[in-house]
Amino acid sequence: MGSGRTKLGEPYRVGLVGCGFFAQNHLAAWHALPDVRLVAVCDLDADKAEAASAQYSATPYTSAEEMLRRERLDFVDIATTMRSHRALVELAVAHRLPLIVQKPLAPSWADCVALVANCRDAGVPMMVHENTRFLSPIRAVRDIVARGKIGPLTWGRVAFRTGYDIYAGQPYLAQETEFILLDLGVHMLDIARFLLGEVESLYCQAQQIRPGLSGEDIATVMLKHRGGAVSVVECSYASRLDPDPFPQVLVELEGRDGSLSLQPGYRLVVCSNGRRTERDVSPPLLPWATPPWHGVQESVLAIQRHWVDCFARGAAPETDGSDSLRTYGLVFAAYDSARTGRAVQPLGPGPAPVTGDELHAG
């Protein structure tokens, strides 16, 4: 229904669709932002909507259409599972409401493209909730790279390997026929792009280790980046590790003037021009956060704060539709590579323009 604010200086009014497992972090982060008011929550499960309503004093709904029709909102946050995203995005666009969509964006490349095109053609701002690049340790790594501390990048490794029982909180994941690349790989591939730049080609091998799954639970992807750097992205929910670094992302980067590694325990080691430094880049523990999830929870607050800042300035967020399509072009190309056993090019309309960030790669 357009802008929910009645006068300048009032908090932005947000409605959240989806009150399930991960959406609890969205709820807490919106509640923590002083310039935002969570006014409405929606879930098909009335008990979940009522629970969120009671905790955050928001009006509960079981129909997203009713919520968007009745409430004065500035934007809507869609935190449901991926198969519902296309219809919900179309609903938000019909109401001319700027929107945030949780990952995975959609279960197919065609749906991803259609979602982004729908928002673009209607002039409706949108952002994909790709929170992992907003992890404070990843931002610290990016800062080292951007400042040229290890020189132009030549090689990298982005890894998330664990044996943690992720199925306990999200049992539906065991039924996904395309699993780890869409659930976790999208994060790791986005980080590889974020740190090393756009990708020219990739090769993927996928494995299914845990009995009873419908899809792959290990994927290894080798990427050739524009400018010449090569990286390896590793995703595993079937690794028996002791200690298990869950839920930490581990990163290694090599450049012409040095190297860095983001190690278990949030230790960032940088070797630059013959000098070695080490520091703790542990994410802060927010009042509502719980270890070991606190890094992920802090990244949710960071990306939602980023959205509000961009929304206020009328600027495109980092993970807007056009940027996110480049990551999903890698995800679905990786599935093509795993099926054919061949190196492939990323899916997409064509190569991205060279940016200043990419001058550090190659």
Buried (B, 14 or more C-beta within 10 A) or exposed (E): EEBBBEEEEEBBBBBBBBBBBBBBBBBBBBBBBEEBBBBBBBBBEEEBBBBBBEBBEBBBBBEBBEBBEBBBBBBBBBBBBBEBBBEBBBBBBEBEBBBBBBBBBBBBBEBBBBBBEBBBEEEBBBBBBBBBBBBBBBBBBBEBBEEBBBBBBBBBBBBBBBBBEBBEEBEEBBEBEBBBBBBBBBBBBBBBBBBBBBBBBBBBBBEBBEEEBEBBBBBBBBBBBBBBBBBBBBBBBBBEEEEBBBBBBBBBBBBEBBBBBBBEEBBBBBBBEEEEEEEEBBBEEBEBBEEEEBBBBBBBBBBBBBBBEBBEEEEBBBBBBBBBBBBBBBBBBBBBBBEEEEBBBBBBEEEBEEEEBBEBBB
